[in-house]
């Protein structure tokens, strides 16, 4: 997720993963400065991945703050968020009325993790229908769904960190064969890349590097698991239920929009889909119908795959013609693709090799 990095003298709202009672550290002001239990109870989110929310401090403070950042499916901040200037003081009665309205209107995402799996599925179906997914879509998607023990075991084995140096990692991912195939893809799709560069301002070698690293240009492993079953399994597990409840709802919206039929909603062990392995939330947020067939198909349509990948980078600040090596603004823009520095360095290295640098 695109995150806000705390800066000097910023007033910031911490992500849900950060435990803080407020105050200052390294020149950064943390809000709230008094304990609020939890600070995320009174959040008005605009959707599964809201970009803004109004957050109350405890009612006695009579203050209303606007916070901008990334929020999960339950409206809890996933990144450091900036508190908008202009604190508004409100009469206590008006505040109480607004707070009660807010809590009623806020998406509840009441599906409880753990417990009976079928009851959880029923709760998620109800949540999806409340979000605009039709009963026919949820009925077919959840028909016969069962928990996948292999997915849980795989998830528990993940460490989400690289235990190799950049040199060790890149030597296993960027060889002469992959470079030569990438150069052939650049030539084969030259006209398409020109259109994408003109619209999104992302250089073709970066897109081909990502394409090659993720699935060997669509010819490698895109995953073989039913996405709905995978995400239902992970959402039911209490380790990261909020994250995967949001991804599950996004996957159901892919079906609702008609981007992919259920038989093609196949992915990897965390629900990643298609030739550049988009999570469903990114599929919904950044997906582009670039071949003009009326749907976003990130499994089969090369124009949709490459344009959607470019759109993700462009939306997060990638600029054509600027450096993309470590320390650059473009390198930071690629953080939305992958937070790992080694992986982004590998993208940049591969991209340079594709154009002979």
Secondary structure as a PSIPRED ss2 file (coil, helix, strand):
# PSIPRED VFORMAT (PSIPRED V4.0)

   1 X C   1.000  0.000  0.000
   2 X C   1.000  0.000  0.000
   3 X C   1.000  0.000  0.000
   4 X E   0.000  0.000  1.000
   5 X C   1.000  0.000  0.000
   6 X C   1.000  0.000  0.000
   7 X C   1.000  0.000  0.000
   8 X C   1.000  0.000  0.000
   9 X C   1.000  0.000  0.000
  10 X C   1.000  0.000  0.000
  11 X E   0.000  0.000  1.000
  12 X E   0.000  0.000  1.000
  13 X E   0.000  0.000  1.000
  14 X C   1.000  0.000  0.000
  15 X C   1.000  0.000  0.000
  16 X C   1.000  0.000  0.000
  17 X C   1.000  0.000  0.000
  18 X C   1.000  0.000  0.000
  19 X C   1.000  0.000  0.000
  20 X C   1.000  0.000  0.000
  21 X C   1.000  0.000  0.000
  22 X C   1.000  0.000  0.000
  23 X E   0.000  0.000  1.000
  24 X E   0.000  0.000  1.000
  25 X E   0.000  0.000  1.000
  26 X C   1.000  0.000  0.000
  27 X C   1.000  0.000  0.000
  28 X E   0.000  0.000  1.000
  29 X E   0.000  0.000  1.000
  30 X E   0.000  0.000  1.000
  31 X E   0.000  0.000  1.000
  32 X C   1.000  0.000  0.000
  33 X C   1.000  0.000  0.000
  34 X C   1.000  0.000  0.000
  35 X C   1.000  0.000  0.000
  36 X C   1.000  0.000  0.000
  37 X C   1.000  0.000  0.000
  38 X C   1.000  0.000  0.000
  39 X C   1.000  0.000  0.000
  40 X C   1.000  0.000  0.000
  41 X C   1.000  0.000  0.000
  42 X C   1.000  0.000  0.000
  43 X E   0.000  0.000  1.000
  44 X C   1.000  0.000  0.000
  45 X C   1.000  0.000  0.000
  46 X C   1.000  0.000  0.000
  47 X C   1.000  0.000  0.000
  48 X C   1.000  0.000  0.000
  49 X C   1.000  0.000  0.000
  50 X C   1.000  0.000  0.000
  51 X C   1.000  0.000  0.000
  52 X E   0.000  0.000  1.000
  53 X E   0.000  0.000  1.000
  54 X E   0.000  0.000  1.000
  55 X E   0.000  0.000  1.000
  56 X E   0.000  0.000  1.000
  57 X C   1.000  0.000  0.000
  58 X C   1.000  0.000  0.000
  59 X H   0.000  1.000  0.000
  60 X H   0.000  1.000  0.000
  61 X H   0.000  1.000  0.000
  62 X C   1.000  0.000  0.000
  63 X E   0.000  0.000  1.000
  64 X E   0.000  0.000  1.000
  65 X E   0.000  0.000  1.000
  66 X E   0.000  0.000  1.000
  67 X E   0.000  0.000  1.000
  68 X E   0.000  0.000  1.000
  69 X C   1.000  0.000  0.000
  70 X C   1.000  0.000  0.000
  71 X E   0.000  0.000  1.000
  72 X C   1.000  0.000  0.000
  73 X C   1.000  0.000  0.000
  74 X C   1.000  0.000  0.000
  75 X C   1.000  0.000  0.000
  76 X C   1.000  0.000  0.000
  77 X E   0.000  0.000  1.000
  78 X C   1.000  0.000  0.000
  79 X C   1.000  0.000  0.000
  80 X E   0.000  0.000  1.000
  81 X E   0.000  0.000  1.000
  82 X E   0.000  0.000  1.000
  83 X E   0.000  0.000  1.000
  84 X C   1.000  0.000  0.000
  85 X C   1.000  0.000  0.000
  86 X C   1.000  0.000  0.000
  87 X C   1.000  0.000  0.000
  88 X E   0.000  0.000  1.000
  89 X E   0.000  0.000  1.000
  90 X C   1.000  0.000  0.000
  91 X C   1.000  0.000  0.000
  92 X H   0.000  1.000  0.000
  93 X H   0.000  1.000  0.000
  94 X H   0.000  1.000  0.000
  95 X H   0.000  1.000  0.000
  96 X H   0.000  1.000  0.000
  97 X H   0.000  1.000  0.000
  98 X H   0.000  1.000  0.000
  99 X H   0.000  1.000  0.000
 100 X H   0.000  1.000  0.000
 101 X H   0.000  1.000  0.000
 102 X H   0.000  1.000  0.000
 103 X H   0.000  1.000  0.000
 104 X H   0.000  1.000  0.000
 105 X H   0.000  1.000  0.000
 106 X C   1.000  0.000  0.000
 107 X C   1.000  0.000  0.000
 108 X C   1.000  0.000  0.000
 109 X C   1.000  0.000  0.000
 110 X C   1.000  0.000  0.000
 111 X C   1.000  0.000  0.000
 112 X C   1.000  0.000  0.000
 113 X C   1.000  0.000  0.000
 114 X C   1.000  0.000  0.000
 115 X C   1.000  0.000  0.000
 116 X C   1.000  0.000  0.000
 117 X H   0.000  1.000  0.000
 118 X H   0.000  1.000  0.000
 119 X H   0.000  1.000  0.000
 120 X H   0.000  1.000  0.000
 121 X H   0.000  1.000  0.000
 122 X H   0.000  1.000  0.000
 123 X H   0.000  1.000  0.000
 124 X H   0.000  1.000  0.000
 125 X H   0.000  1.000  0.000
 126 X H   0.000  1.000  0.000
 127 X H   0.000  1.000  0.000
 128 X H   0.000  1.000  0.000
 129 X H   0.000  1.000  0.000
 130 X H   0.000  1.000  0.000
 131 X C   1.000  0.000  0.000
 132 X C   1.000  0.000  0.000
 133 X C   1.000  0.000  0.000
 134 X C   1.000  0.000  0.000
 135 X H   0.000  1.000  0.000
 136 X H   0.000  1.000  0.000
 137 X H   0.000  1.000  0.000
 138 X H   0.000  1.000  0.000
 139 X H   0.000  1.000  0.000
 140 X H   0.000  1.000  0.000
 141 X H   0.000  1.000  0.000
 142 X H   0.000  1.000  0.000
 143 X C   1.000  0.000  0.000
 144 X C   1.000  0.000  0.000
 145 X C   1.000  0.000  0.000
 146 X C   1.000  0.000  0.000
 147 X C   1.000  0.000  0.000
 148 X C   1.000  0.000  0.000
 149 X H   0.000  1.000  0.000
 150 X H   0.000  1.000  0.000
 151 X H   0.000  1.000  0.000
 152 X H   0.000  1.000  0.000
 153 X H   0.000  1.000  0.000
 154 X H   0.000  1.000  0.000
 155 X H   0.000  1.000  0.000
 156 X H   0.000  1.000  0.000
 157 X H   0.000  1.000  0.000
 158 X C   1.000  0.000  0.000
 159 X C   1.000  0.000  0.000
 160 X C   1.000  0.000  0.000
 161 X C   1.000  0.000  0.000
 162 X C   1.000  0.000  0.000
 163 X C   1.000  0.000  0.000
 164 X C   1.000  0.000  0.000
 165 X C   1.000  0.000  0.000
 166 X H   0.000  1.000  0.000
 167 X H   0.000  1.000  0.000
 168 X H   0.000  1.000  0.000
 169 X H   0.000  1.000  0.000
 170 X H   0.000  1.000  0.000
 171 X H   0.000  1.000  0.000
 172 X H   0.000  1.000  0.000
 173 X H   0.000  1.000  0.000
 174 X C   1.000  0.000  0.000
 175 X C   1.000  0.000  0.000
 176 X H   0.000  1.000  0.000
 177 X H   0.000  1.000  0.000
 178 X H   0.000  1.000  0.000
 179 X H   0.000  1.000  0.000
 180 X H   0.000  1.000  0.000
 181 X H   0.000  1.000  0.000
 182 X H   0.000  1.000  0.000
 183 X H   0.000  1.000  0.000
 184 X H   0.000  1.000  0.000
 185 X H   0.000  1.000  0.000
 186 X H   0.000  1.000  0.000
 187 X H   0.000  1.000  0.000
 188 X H   0.000  1.000  0.000
 189 X C   1.000  0.000  0.000
 190 X H   0.000  1.000  0.000
 191 X H   0.000  1.000  0.000
 192 X H   0.000  1.000  0.000
 193 X H   0.000  1.000  0.000
 194 X H   0.000  1.000  0.000
 195 X H   0.000  1.000  0.000
 196 X H   0.000  1.000  0.000
 197 X H   0.000  1.000  0.000
 198 X H   0.000  1.000  0.000
 199 X H   0.000  1.000  0.000
 200 X H   0.000  1.000  0.000
 201 X C   1.000  0.000  0.000
 202 X C   1.000  0.000  0.000
 203 X C   1.000  0.000  0.000
 204 X H   0.000  1.000  0.000
 205 X H   0.000  1.000  0.000
 206 X H   0.000  1.000  0.000
 207 X H   0.000  1.000  0.000
 208 X H   0.000  1.000  0.000
 209 X H   0.000  1.000  0.000
 210 X H   0.000  1.000  0.000
 211 X H   0.000  1.000  0.000
 212 X H   0.000  1.000  0.000
 213 X H   0.000  1.000  0.000
 214 X H   0.000  1.000  0.000
 215 X H   0.000  1.000  0.000
 216 X C   1.000  0.000  0.000
 217 X C   1.000  0.000  0.000
 218 X C   1.000  0.000  0.000
 219 X C   1.000  0.000  0.000
 220 X C   1.000  0.000  0.000
 221 X C   1.000  0.000  0.000
 222 X C   1.000  0.000  0.000
 223 X C   1.000  0.000  0.000
 224 X C   1.000  0.000  0.000
 225 X E   0.000  0.000  1.000
 226 X E   0.000  0.000  1.000
 227 X H   0.000  1.000  0.000
 228 X H   0.000  1.000  0.000
 229 X H   0.000  1.000  0.000
 230 X H   0.000  1.000  0.000
 231 X H   0.000  1.000  0.000
 232 X H   0.000  1.000  0.000
 233 X H   0.000  1.000  0.000
 234 X H   0.000  1.000  0.000
 235 X H   0.000  1.000  0.000
 236 X H   0.000  1.000  0.000
 237 X C   1.000  0.000  0.000
 238 X C   1.000  0.000  0.000
 239 X C   1.000  0.000  0.000
 240 X C   1.000  0.000  0.000
 241 X H   0.000  1.000  0.000
 242 X H   0.000  1.000  0.000
 243 X H   0.000  1.000  0.000
 244 X H   0.000  1.000  0.000
 245 X H   0.000  1.000  0.000
 246 X H   0.000  1.000  0.000
 247 X H   0.000  1.000  0.000
 248 X H   0.000  1.000  0.000
 249 X H   0.000  1.000  0.000
 250 X H   0.000  1.000  0.000
 251 X H   0.000  1.000  0.000
 252 X H   0.000  1.000  0.000
 253 X H   0.000  1.000  0.000
 254 X H   0.000  1.000  0.000
 255 X H   0.000  1.000  0.000
 256 X H   0.000  1.000  0.000
 257 X H   0.000  1.000  0.000
 258 X C   1.000  0.000  0.000
 259 X C   1.000  0.000  0.000
 260 X C   1.000  0.000  0.000
 261 X C   1.000  0.000  0.000
 262 X H   0.000  1.000  0.000
 263 X H   0.000  1.000  0.000
 264 X H   0.000  1.000  0.000
 265 X C   1.000  0.000  0.000
 266 X E   0.000  0.000  1.000
 267 X E   0.000  0.000  1.000
 268 X C   1.000  0.000  0.000
 269 X C   1.000  0.000  0.000
 270 X C   1.000  0.000  0.000
 271 X C   1.000  0.000  0.000
 272 X C   1.000  0.000  0.000
 273 X E   0.000  0.000  1.000
 274 X C   1.000  0.000  0.000
 275 X C   1.000  0.000  0.000
 276 X C   1.000  0.000  0.000
 277 X C   1.000  0.000  0.000
 278 X E   0.000  0.000  1.000
 279 X C   1.000  0.000  0.000
 280 X H   0.000  1.000  0.000
 281 X H   0.000  1.000  0.000
 282 X H   0.000  1.000  0.000
 283 X H   0.000  1.000  0.000
 284 X H   0.000  1.000  0.000
 285 X H   0.000  1.000  0.000
 286 X H   0.000  1.000  0.000
 287 X C   1.000  0.000  0.000
 288 X C   1.000  0.000  0.000
 289 X C   1.000  0.000  0.000
 290 X C   1.000  0.000  0.000
 291 X C   1.000  0.000  0.000
 292 X C   1.000  0.000  0.000
 293 X C   1.000  0.000  0.000
 294 X C   1.000  0.000  0.000
 295 X C   1.000  0.000  0.000
 296 X C   1.000  0.000  0.000
 297 X C   1.000  0.000  0.000
 298 X C   1.000  0.000  0.000
 299 X C   1.000  0.000  0.000
 300 X C   1.000  0.000  0.000
 301 X C   1.000  0.000  0.000
 302 X H   0.000  1.000  0.000
 303 X H   0.000  1.000  0.000
 304 X H   0.000  1.000  0.000
 305 X H   0.000  1.000  0.000
 306 X H   0.000  1.000  0.000
 307 X H   0.000  1.000  0.000
 308 X H   0.000  1.000  0.000
 309 X H   0.000  1.000  0.000
 310 X H   0.000  1.000  0.000
 311 X H   0.000  1.000  0.000
 312 X H   0.000  1.000  0.000
 313 X H   0.000  1.000  0.000
 314 X H   0.000  1.000  0.000
 315 X H   0.000  1.000  0.000
 316 X C   1.000  0.000  0.000
 317 X C   1.000  0.000  0.000
 318 X C   1.000  0.000  0.000
 319 X C   1.000  0.000  0.000
 320 X C   1.000  0.000  0.000
 321 X C   1.000  0.000  0.000
 322 X C   1.000  0.000  0.000
 323 X C   1.000  0.000  0.000
 324 X C   1.000  0.000  0.000
 325 X C   1.000  0.000  0.000
 326 X C   1.000  0.000  0.000
 327 X C   1.000  0.000  0.000
 328 X C   1.000  0.000  0.000
 329 X H   0.000  1.000  0.000
 330 X H   0.000  1.000  0.000
 331 X H   0.000  1.000  0.000
 332 X H   0.000  1.000  0.000
 333 X H   0.000  1.000  0.000
 334 X H   0.000  1.000  0.000
 335 X H   0.000  1.000  0.000
 336 X H   0.000  1.000  0.000
 337 X C   1.000  0.000  0.000
 338 X C   1.000  0.000  0.000
 339 X C   1.000  0.000  0.000
 340 X C   1.000  0.000  0.000
 341 X H   0.000  1.000  0.000
 342 X H   0.000  1.000  0.000
 343 X H   0.000  1.000  0.000
 344 X H   0.000  1.000  0.000
 345 X H   0.000  1.000  0.000
 346 X H   0.000  1.000  0.000
 347 X H   0.000  1.000  0.000
 348 X H   0.000  1.000  0.000
 349 X H   0.000  1.000  0.000
 350 X H   0.000  1.000  0.000
 351 X H   0.000  1.000  0.000
 352 X H   0.000  1.000  0.000
 353 X H   0.000  1.000  0.000
 354 X H   0.000  1.000  0.000
 355 X C   1.000  0.000  0.000
 356 X C   1.000  0.000  0.000
 357 X C   1.000  0.000  0.000
